[in-house]
């Protein structure tokens, strides 16, 4: 029988390159990487002894029988082990995303164990192959053993991949890569059956392995580009691996006020500073796996117990000096989080949520936060709020409440601020202070804001607000919305669907949005062309001053309630000066947090045009708000006077 070796050389070349990249580059110490290395070894054994056994079997009589038997047995061992290790690799990869997905151990091991037993006894039994005086012969169960083994592990692999897809734990490219790698092997086995004299199977296996390397094994996929440290995906894999042990340690730090510092120093300088800090951590803690989790957050993971107190003290001492490089000199502070123990969660991404929640609290309280049971409960509560927000947005159940706005000149309710509310079946009414922050961090604040805007449009389309004296409805725009260049078109499209003109709204923009001046001014100009007016929300809580605010087309400035109430707790000249300053430039002033008759009188005397607060009304559902406005308008006994 004439065998064809034409495909072997290219396969060997690719295999050699993968060996260099896999065995001579540092990779994560996780099960998937170990399985991939063993898979390459099995592929090498199969490839080498496929050539040798085929060559010597076709040249029977020129070498000792024991040599031929040895080469044949090694080829068959490599052949069936390769299928087994392919499944083990796929399983380890899937379990990083969903640890519960696995097949029974006895089933996985039984197939390969039976196959190996039949192969090892073949020199005497002839079940898989035999060699006698007339040469090499295929055994009676040759195809049954080899192809049962191959297709069993392919079916096992496809099964757990489909299970992972059904749980939505794989990215789209990962799904295509895994299914594609399995189908390549299916085709390869069919081709081997049809063309047994062509040594094709190794080439198909090499293509499948190459697909997995490019999709999952390339070390560059797990490196964060700005710092050269491990990225979040790598951190998740390490946590999954270390979670199988009894204990491991984590030390995390966050650079305080990262967003503000990035605006202060500039993106390029901050990125350079992150690289300097990364180099410092690598040098200082060589035994730790160090990951950068974005937004100024670093995480060190170690098998051993870390001296957390000493690490905090050392890093604080280093922060007393600036981080220097060419054209870089950064003065920064940091907050810290520590953990030591078993993982105790099903998925490592849950643990990362614990770390993120703890880092936020550490930055707020400026102290070391240790992840314990109480901290886990706090993070779980945050996760429930995030799920509630996502559910409310997806199912269009965000509610809109209206808080009345009192015009001091008109001496009546002239408008309202639309406020979002979320009621969850389990959590009940969720505080806006909680779910707004969650929506901003998750990026869903844009969808939430647009849903509120659409419901306000529907309210105005079905109610004769003018008859009730309602001039405008204030709607909040988040800083994230303000940074989106497509925001004006989306708001116009929503308003257009309800045939509502933008002049019916006053769009509230917070101080923090002013940092992105160019994008914000462009968005405001495009909306202003469609008759929108703007109010600056929460003035007094950020870094803006009167002259900076006047660069934007605000018709109204809303003083934050903490700023207003501070004046009444201890009178000072700042609040009157601010009101006078804005009025001199023709900008109206709204005061929040009005809780008493005396506050309403004094703020009116100082020149505030609009008042808002619990003295007039708390935020009300739509029907209650309409009833309140009608009552204050029609019933003199309920008309607000002070």
N, C-alpha and C positions, 0 to 999 in steps of 0.2 A: 504493500500500500504506500503510495507516494504522499507524504505530508508536506504542507506548505507553511513556511516559517516567515513569510514576508512581513507579517504584522508585528512580529515580536520585537524587532529593533526599536521601532517608534515607541512601543509600550515600555520597553526597558528604559529609554531615554526619559520619558515622562516620570516613570517611577523613581529614577535616580534624582531628578529635580525635586520631587516631593519629599524624598528622604532627606535631602539637604535642608529644605525649609522646615521640616517637621522635627528632625532630630538635632539640628544644630542652631535652632533659634529657641529662645526662652518662651515656653508656653505655660498656661495656667495649670496648676497641679490638680486637675479635675478628672473625673472618670471618663468623660467624653474624649479628652485628649489622649488618655492612656489607651482607650479602645481604638482610637484612630491609628495610633502607632502600632498596636498589635495587628490591626487590619492591614497596614502596609507590610509588616513582617510576613503575614500569611500570604499576601499577594506576591511578595518576593519569592517565598518558598514555592508557591504554586507555579509561578512563571519559570523559575530556574529548573525545577525538576520536571515540569511539563516538557521543556525542550530536551533535557537530558534523557528522560525516560522514553520519549518518542523517538529520539535519535537511536538509542541503544536497542529499543524494541525492534526497530526496523533494521538494525544491524546485528541481529541475533547470531550468537556463536563467536563474536569477536571479543567479548568481555565475559568475565565470570558471572554465573547465574546469580550469585549473592549480591553482586553490584546492581544488576538489573532489578532484582526484587527490592533492594533498598531504595533505589530511585523511584520505582513505581509506588511503593508504600508511602514515601515522603510526598510524592505528587498528590496522591489521593487524600492524605492527611491534610495537606495544605488546601486542597479543593473544598473539602467539607468544613474545615475550620474557618475558611474565609467566609463562607455563607453564615456560619454561626456568629463570627465577629462582626459581620456587617449588621446583623440584627442587633447585637449588643451595642454597637455604636448608635444606631437609630434610637434604640430604647433610652440610652443615656442622654441623648440630645432631647428627646421628648420629655423625659423626666425632669430636666432643668426647667421646663415650662409648666409641667403638670406632674408632680411626683407620684400621684396615685395611679397613673396609667402604666400598667405593666401586665405581663402575662404570668401565669403560674410558673414557678421555677422548675418544677418537675417536667412540665411540658417542654420548656425551652431547652433543658439539658438532655432530656431523653432522646430526642431526634439525633443530636450530634453524637451522643454516647453509643447508641446502637450502630450508627454509621461507622464510627471509629472501630468498634469491636469487629464488625464484618470486614472492614478493610485490613485490620491487623491480622486476622486469621485467614485471609485470602491466599497467602502463599501456600497454605496447606489445604484449605477447603475449596478454593477456586470459585468462591461465591461472586466476588467482584471481578477478579481476573485470575489467570493462571499462566504459568510458563512451563513448557515441557520441551521435549526434544524437537518438536516441530515448530517451536517459537511461542510468541505471545498470543493469548486468546482472551477475548472478552468473556467475563463470567455470566452465568445465567441471570443474576440479579444486579448486573452492572448498572443498567439504566434506572432500575427501581431504587437502588441505594443512592446513586448520585443525584438523580433528579427529584426524588422524594425529599432528600435533604435540602436541595437548592430551593425548590418551590415552597417547602414548609416555611423556611426562614423568610422568603420573600412575602408569603402571605402574612406571617407574623408581623413583618415590618410594615406592610401596607395597612394592616389592621390597627396598629398603634398610631400610625400617622393619621388615619381617618378619625380615630378617637380624639386625637389632639385637635384636628380641624373642627370636629363637632363641638369642642369646648372653646374654640376660638382663641387658642393660646399660641398659635403660629402666625407670623406675618405672612402676607401674600406671597412674597418671594420665597419664603421658607417652605410654604406648602408646595409650590411648583417645583422647587429643588428636590425635596424629599420624594414626592410622587414621581418626578422625572427620573431620579436615580434608580428607583425600584423598577420602573418600566424599562429602563435601559437594560437592566439585568434580565428581565423577562424576555426581551428580544434576543439578548445574547444567548440565553439557554436554548431558545428555539433554534437559532442559527447553528448552535453547536450540534443539535440533534440532526439538522438537515444536512450540514456540511461537516462531518466529523473529521475530515482530513485537513481542514483549515483550522489553525490554532487561533480562533477568533475570540474565544471566551475571555482570555486575559485582557484583550483590547477593550471589550465591552466593560469589564470590571474596572479597568483603568479610567475609562471615561466617566463611569459612575462615581468613582473615588474623587476624580478631579472636580466634578460638579459639587460634591460635598465639601471639598477643600475650599473652593472659591466662595461657596455660600456660607460656610460655618467655621472653617479651620484657619483661614488666613489670619495670622496674629494681628495684622493691622486693623481688622474689624473690631478689636477689643481695646484699641488705643484711643484716648481722647486727644484730639489734634492740637488744641491750644497748649496743653501742658505736657504731653507725652506720657501721662499717667494712664492707668487703666480707666475705661469708661464705665458707665452704669451697667451695661450688659455684662461686662467682665465681673463687676462686683456681685451681680446676682448669681453668676455661676460659682464664684468662690463661696458665697454664703450658702448656696445649695450644697456644696461639697462639705464645707465645715460644719453645716448643720447636722450631718450624720454623726459627728463626734459628740462627746459629752459636753465640752465647753470650748468656747473660743472667745476672743476679745475684739472689741471695736472701740476706736477712739476717733471721733469726728469733730471737725471744727468748721465754723462758718465765719467768713469775714463780715464784720458788722457793717450795716448800711451799704451793702454791695452796690445796689443800683445807684444810690446817691454818689458814691465814690467813683463809679464808672462815668457818671455825668461830670463830676468834678475834675477827674484826671484825664478822661477820654478813654475810648475803647482800646486803642492801641497800647497806651501806657498800662492800663489795667491788665490786658492780656500778657504783656511783658512781665508785669508783677506776678501774675499767676505762675508763669514759667519759673521765675526766681524762687517762689515759695515751693513749687513742686520739686525743684532741685534740692532745696534745703531739706525737705521731708525725706527725699530718697536717700540723701547722705546721712541724715540723722537717724533714720530708722530703716536700715537695710534689710532687716528680717521681716518687715511688714509688707503686705500687699496694699498699695496705695492707689486709691481711685479718686477721680475728680467728678463730682456729681452736678456740675454747673452751678451758676449763681453764687460763686464763692464758697462752695461746700466741698471739703475734702474728707475722705474716710480712710482710716488705716485699719486693716484686718490682720489679726495674728492668731496663730495657734496657741501661743503662750499667754499668760496673764500679763497685761500691760501695766506699767506703773503710771496710772492716769494722773495722779496728783503731781508727780514730777514732770510729766509731759506738759501739763497745763502751765506749770511754773516756768519751765524752759521756754515754751513758746511765747508766754507773756514777756519774758525777759528779752527774747529776740525781737518782739514787736516794739520794744522801746527804742530800737534803732530803725531807720528807714530801710526799705527794700531798694537797694541801689542797682542800677545797670546803666548802660549808655543811654543818656537822655531820660532816665527813669529814676524817680525818687518818691516813693510812696510811704505815707504814714498811715498805718492801718491798726485796727483792733480786731479781736476775735472772741467768739464764744464757743463753748465746748460741750460735747456729749460723750458719755462713756457707757459701755455695756460689757458684761462678762457673764457667760453662761451658755446653756444650750439654746438652739434657735427657737424651739417651742411654737413654731407656726408652720402651717402646711406649705406655704410658698415664701420664698425669700423676698419677693416684692412687698409683701406685707411688712416684713421687718424693715425694709427701706422706708416705708411709710412711717414706722415708729421713729426712725432716725430723723426723718424730715420734720415731723411734729415736734420732737425733742429739740432740734436745732432752732426752730422758730421760738420756742419757749425760752431756750438758753439765751437767744439774742434779746428777747423782750426783757428778761429778768436779769441779764448780765451775770449769770452764774453757771457753774457746771451742773448739767442735768444728767442724772443717771437713769437709764431706761430700766424701770422696774415694773411691777404689776400695775401700779397706778398710772404710769406713763403709757403703758400698753392700752389701758382702758381709755385714756384720753385720745390716743391715736385711733382706736377702734371707733370712738364716737365721731371723730373727724371723718373717718371713712364712711360711716353711716350717713353723715350730712352730705358728703360728696355724692353718694349713691342717690340720696333723696333729691338733690339738685338735678342730677342727670335725669332721673325719672320724671321730675316735674317738667323739665324742659322738653324731653322726648314726648311726653303725653299731654303737653300744652295745659298743665294744671297750675302754672304760676298765677297767683291771684294778684289783683291790683287794688290797693287801698288808696284813699285820697285824704290828704291832710289839708284842711282849709287854710287859705292865705287871706289875711285881713288887710284891706287898704286903709291906711290912716286918714287919707284925704277923703276918700269915698265913705268912710265909716261903715263899711260892710264887707262881706266876703266877696272878693273879686277873682279868686282863682283857687287852685289847689296844686299840691305836689303829688304826683303819682309815685307810689312806693310799692315795691314788689314784696310779696309775702308767699311763703311756702309752708303748707300744712302737710305733714307726713303721717301716714297711718300709725307708724310706730313711735316717732319722735314728737308728734304733735306739731304745734306752731314753732317753727325754727326761727331763732333770732336773726334779723337781717345782718347784724354784726358778725354772725357765724357764716351764713351761707354766701354772703357777698364775697368775703375773703376766699372761701373755698372755690367759688365760681371764677374769681380772678386768677387763682393759682392754677386751676385746671384748664383755663382758656375758654370756659363755657359762658363767661360773662357777656360776650357779644350776643349769643343766642338768647340769653336771659333778657338782656336789654331790649333786643328787637321784639321779643314776645310781649314785653310790657308795652312797648311803643305801639304795637299792633292792637293790643286790647284797649289802649287809650283812644286810638283812632276809631275803633268800633264804638266806644262809649260816646265820642263826639258825633259820630255819624247817626246815632239813634237817640240822642238827647238834644233838646233845645237849650244848650248851655247859656246862650245869650239871654234868653228869657229869664234865666235865674241869676243873671248878672255875672256869670263866669266869663271872664275875658280870655284867659289863657290857662292851659294846664302845663305845669312844669314837669319835664321828663328828664331824668338823669342820663348822662352819657358817661360810661366808664372811661378811664384813661386808655384802656386797651382799644375800645371802640374809636377813640379820638386819634389813635395812631394808624388806624386802618384807612388807606386812601380810597377804599371803595364804600366807606360808610355813608357818604352823602347819597350816592345812588341807591343804596339799599333802603335808607329812610324814605327817600322820595318815592320809591316803588311801593313801599308799604302804605304810605299816606295816599298815593294815587289809587291803590286798590280800593280804598274806602272813600275816595273823592273828598279828602280833607286837605286843606291848604296848610302849609307849614306855619303860616302866621297865627294859627290857633295854639301854637306851642311856645313855651319858653324852654330852651334846651340848657340844662344845668351841666357845667363842666367843672371838675374839681381842680384844685391848685396843682396837683401832681401832674396833670395832663399838660401844663404849660411848658414843661421841660422840652417836649418835642415841638419846638416853636414853629418850624417851617411847615411840617405836615398839618399841625393843628390850624395854623392861619389859613392854609389853602383849603382845608375842609370847611372852616367857618365861612370863608368867602363864597364857596360854592353853595352852601346852605343859605347864606344871607341873600344871595341872588334870587332864592325862592321864598323870600320874605320871613325866614326864620330869625328869631331874636335869641340872645344868649344871656345866661346868668352865671357868674362865677360862684361856685358852691364852696362852702366850708372855708371861707377866707379867715385867716388867723391861725390855721393849723399847720401851714407849710412855711416855705421860705420866700413867698412872693411879697413884693412891696407894691405901693400904690402905682409908681411909675411903670413897673413891669406889667401890671394888670392893664394899664391904659394902652399898651401896645396892641391889645386885642379888642375886638368890637363888642364888649360887654355893655349891655344896657342896664344891668343890675348886678350888684354884688351882695351875696348872702353871707352875713357874719355867722361864724360857727357858734353853736350854743355855749361851748366851753369859754369862748372869748367873751360872749355877752354876759354869761353868769359870773365870770371873774370880775367884771365891772361892778356888779351888784353886791358881790361879797366884800369888795374893798374898792371904793370909788377912786378912779384915777382919770387923768386927762387923755389917755390914749384913745379910748373908744370915741369920745366926742370929736377928737382931732381926725380920726379915720373917717367918721361920718361926714364931717365938714369937708375933708379933702376930696372924697368921692363926689359929693354934691357940687363942689365948685367946678368939677369937670362934667357935670350933667349926668352923672351915673347915680341911679337910684340905689338905695340900701335896704336890704331885707334883714331882719333880725330873727334868728332861730332861738328856740328855747325859752319862749315867753311863757311863764308859769303863773304869774300873779297880775292882779289889776295894777299894782304899783309899777311893775316892770313895763307893762303896756303903756302906762301914762308917761313914764320917763323916756322910753325909747321914741314915743311919738314926739315928745318935746325936743329930743335931740335931733329929730329930723328923719327918722326911718320912715320909708314910704310903705313898707309891707311888714307885717308881723306874722310870725308862725310859732305855734307852740300849744301845749296842753291847756293853757288858759282858755283858748278858743275851742280846740277839740283835738283829741287824739286822731291818728289815721283811721279812716272809716271805710268799710266795704261800700261798693257803689251805691246800693239802695239806701243805706244809712246816710251816706254823704248827701245824696239828693234830698232826702227828707230833712237833714240838718239845714242845708242851704235854704230850702223852701220855708222852713220854720223861722229862721232868722230874718228872712226877707219879708214875710207876710204877718208874722205875729209880733206886735210891738213889745210884748213882754219878754220875748226871747231875742230882741235886737241887742247886739253887743254895744254897750256904752261903757266908758270909763273916764 
